[in-house]
């Protein structure tokens, strides 16, 4: 079952991130139904901090048909962990050999003529390499340049005819700058898809939309969407919450109060004394800091839930810990301090921490470091 606010961490544990795999599965199922599309579940960067393997398993249980990662190392780790579903990896170091990936059945995102040639070289006699051709449609990152569409499409069609490649998909990525910008990129993408078809390519998948566009711009769904932040129950929108979208945050970050100190008025707190107590007060030490991914930018602002009441970080976040000034609120060593979780349960959200740190919720969950144990739960 899920971790509820007010529960205590096991004895001897300083900090923990619990990951609700049932929430991930439910989020995928909900978004799949909302978009009426095939889902590629993105679990790069260790599943946005939630754990790549557990996130992949949960996403597949929720109806995803493919897994997406950034690089081949991430893809191979999933294969070794027992994930047999199709896996797509799209960001490659210069000169990367695709042989190991091809042998493991990893599908490759191809962004250049050179990568296409190296993918072909990795094919075996009886096993073509599965590729998705990534197109530059305005984001200015990787992807086949518009000037190279024709030569890449023609060569991909030739390599497919001789059994070296299977062109499984065409894809690109949107900027989410505005609906007009994304629609302009969609037009470029659809024109390119038409050119590919004219040269003999008929990939079964076209995927352009991530969570933001998959929800906001139905015309970008194209029958297949790549979902990242949404499957973890977080909203990509500034004006719509997870609950507004019918999503449930999967991660709860909490720590055990490590020390309690009663101090006089005017007592300094943490480095630089950016906080001094206004009156006699109780200070609670929370043993998690920027080494664990708690943003130092949120010093003096990051929200913390202790004993049914919201507080904020007092003074600076340090490497291993921060302090909360709880005033006269009763608190004891071992009490639970929740940094973020599901706000429908009354605790702060990853969005609250993002606002406190002037960043986005993606970064808040993804940056949680390896020193924080992950515990899998299911509600």
N, C-alpha and C positions, 0 to 999 in steps of 0.2 A: 504494500500500500504506500501511498505517497507520504512525504514528511509534512506534518501539520505544524503550523506555528505553535510554539509553546512546548514542543517536545525537547528533550535534552540530547545532546550528543553523547555517544558512548564514553565511558570513563577513559581518560588518557588521550582523547582526541581533541586537538586544538581547533580544527577547521574541517569543513566538508562541503562538497557540492553534490547534492543529490540530483539524479537525472531520471525523470519519469518517462520511461520508454512507452508506456501506454498513451501518454500525451502526444508523443511524436507520431505514433501510429494513427491516433485519432485526428491529428492535424493534417496528416497526409490524406487520409480518407475524406476529410471535410473539403480540402482544397481540390482534390481530384473530382469530387462531385460538383463543386462550385464551377470549376473550369471545364468540366466534361472533356478532359484531356489526359493523355498519357503523361505520367510524371517521371521525370528524372530527378531523383532526390540527391541533393548536393551535400556531401559530408566531408568536404575539404577542411583543412586546418583542424584535424581531429574532431570532425563533426561540430565545427564552430565552438569548440571547447567542451562538447557534450560526450565525446568519445565516438570515433568514426565507426567502429564495428557495431557497437550497440545501436547507434543511430541508423546505420544501414539496415540492420536486422529489423528494427522497428518500422522504418520507412517501407521496407518490402512487405511487412505484415499489413501495413496500411494501404497497400495497393500500388506502390511505386513499382515500375518495371525495370528501371535502370538506376545505377548509382553514378553520380558525377564527382570527380575529384580534380584537384589542380594538376598534380604531377604523377608521374609513373611510380615513384616511390610510394606514394599514398595508395595507389591502385594495387600494387603488389602486396602491400601490407594487408589489404582487405582480402586478397586471394589467400594469403597464408592463414588468415583468420577464419577461412571457410566460406567466404561470400562467393557464391557461384553465379549470381546474376550478372548480366552485362555491366561492365564498368567503363566509363569514359574518362580519359585524362587528356587535358588540353594545353598545358603549359610546359614547354620542353626547353631544357638548356641547349645552347648551341652545340651541335655535334653529337647529340644524344643518339645512342644506338637504340633502335626499337626492337631488337631481337628478343630480349627477355620478356618485354611486354607482349609482343606478338605470340610467343610461346604460351603465355598465360591467358591468352584470349582477351587481352585488354584492348578496347577500342580507343583509337587515337584521334584527338583533335588536330587537324592539319591546318597550318596558317601560312604555308609558303610552298613554292615549287620544290625547294630543297627537301623539306620535310616529307613531301609526297614521294620523292625518289627514295628517301631512306626508309619510309614505310614499305614501299614496294620491295626493297632489298631485304627486308625482314621476313618476307613471306616464305613459307615452305612449299614443297611440291604440291601437297594436298590441302594446304590451309592458307587461303588469302587473308590479308590483314584487314580488319574492319576499321574504317575511317569515317570521321565526320569532318567535312570541309568547313572551316571557320572563315567567315567573310568579314572584312572591315566595312562597316556601314555607317561610320561617323563617330565612333567612340575614341578613335585615335590610339588604340592599343594593338594587340596582336590580331591576326586575321589576314587572309589573302587580300592584297590591295586591289581596288577596282580595276586598275590598269592591267592586272594579272589574272583577272577572272577567266578570260577566254582560254589562255594557255593552260592554266591549272585544270579547268573543267575538261578540256580536250584530252589532256594527259591522264586525268583520273578516269575518264571514260575508256581510254585505250587500255590502261592497266586493269580495269575491271573486266574488259572483254577477254584479256589473256589470262585471267584468273589470279592476278597478283593482289588485287584489292577488292573489297566489298565497300561501296560507298553507301553507308548506312544513313547518314544525315548531312544536311546543310544547317549551319547555325551561325548566330551572331549574338551580340549583347547590346542592350539598350542603356542609354545614359540616365533615364528617368529625370531629365532636366525639365521637360514639360510634355504634355500630350502631343503638341505639335512637333517637337523634336523627335519624339519616339515614332510618330506616324511617318515622319520623313525618313527615318531609318528603316521602317517597315517597307516603304515604297522601294528603297534601294535594294533591300533584301529580296522582295518579290520579283523585281526586275532581274536580279541576278539568278534567282531560281528559274525564271523563264529561260535565260541564256543557257543555264546548265542543262535544262531539259532539251533544248534545241541541239545540244552537242551530245545527247545520248545518255544523260544521267537521270535516273529516276529513283532517288533515295526514298526509303519509306518514311523517314522522319525529317521534319523541319522544326527547329526550336530556336526561338528568339526571346521569349518572355521569361524573366525570373519572377519572383513573388510579386513585386510591385506591379509590373505590367500585366501579369497573369490575372490579377484582381481588377486593376483599374482600366485596362484596355483590352476588352475581349477579342478585338480583331487581331491582336498579336499572338494569340494562343496557338494557332496553326496546327492544332491537334496534339501538340506536345509542349510541355512547359518544364523548365528547370527550376525547381523550388529549393531555396536555401533557407533564409531566415524564417520564412513562414512555417516550415515543418518543425522548428524548435519553439513555435508558439509566440513569436515576436512579430510586431508589426513593422513594415517598412515605411509607414506613413507617419508624418508628424502630427496629423490631425485625426487619426483613427487608432484606437487602442487594440490590443490583442482581443479583448472581449468584444469590441465592436465588430471584429472580423470573424468571431466564432472560434478563436484559437486559444489554446491553453499553454502558457509558458512551461517548458519542461525542466528548467534548471532552478534549483533553490540553493543559494549560497549562504552558509551560516557558520558561526564560530561559537565556541564556548567562552564565556567571560572568564578571563584568566586571573584577574586580580580586581579587588575593590578597595578604594581608598577614600576616606572622608577627609576633606581639606577645608581650610579657612577661605574666606573671601580674598580675592586677589591672587590666588595660587596660579602659577603658570602651568601650562599644559603643552607638552611635546616640544620639539625643536622650534626655536625662535619665539616661543611664548606668544604665538599668534592668537591664542585664546587664554584669557585669565578668568577665573571664576568671579561672578558678580557678587556672590554671597557664599556662605558655608554650603558646601555641596559634596556630592558623591561622584567620584570618577570611576568608570568601569573600563578596564583594559581589554581590548578585543584583539586576539592574537592572529591577525591577518593583515598584510600590508602590500606595498607595491611590488615586492618580490613575488607575490601570489597573484598579481594582476589587479589589485585594487588601485584605481588611478589616483596618483598624487594630486592631479588637478582638482580632485574632488575634496581636497582638504578644507575643513570648515563647513562643508556643504553636503557631503554624502549622507544619505538617509540610512538609519539603522533602527530596526524594530526590536525592542527589549521588553519583555514582560507585558505585552499588550499595548505598548505606547511607542509612538515614533519619536526618534531623536535624530541628531546629526553628529557627524564626526566633529570633535572639538580639537581645533588646531590642526597640525600637519599630519598627514598619513606618513608613517615611517616604513622602513623596509619590511618589517615583520609584524607590525602592530599599529593600532591607533587607539585613541581614547575617546570615550563618550562621556560628556557631562550630563548626568541624569538628575541633577538637583536632589530632591528628597524622595525620588521614586525608589521603592525597595528593589535592590538587586543583590545577588549573591554570586560568589564564585561557582561556575558551572552552569549558570543560566544561559539560555540560548540567545544569541544575537543574530538576527536575520538581516543580511544586507539586501538581498532581493529574492523574489520568487513570484508567485502568482498573486497579483494585487487584489484579485477578488476575495482572497483570504485575509486581506487587511495589511499585508506586508508591503514594503517598497517593491518597485519593479526595476528591471534592467533599464527601462526608459528613464526612471527617476535618476538613476546613477549616471546615465548618459547626459541628462540635462545638467547635473551637478558638475560633470567633468567636461562639458562642452564637446561632446562627441556623439556617437550613435550607438544604439543598443547592440549592433553587430560586434563592435569592438569590446563592449563590456563583457559579454559572455566568452568571446573568442580568446581574450587575453588571460583568462583564469589559468594560472600556471600549474605545472606538474606537481608542485609541492602540496596542492590541494587534492586530497583523495576524492575520487568520484565514487558515489554509491548508487547503484542502479535500483530504482524502485518502480512500482507499477500500480497506478490507481485506477 
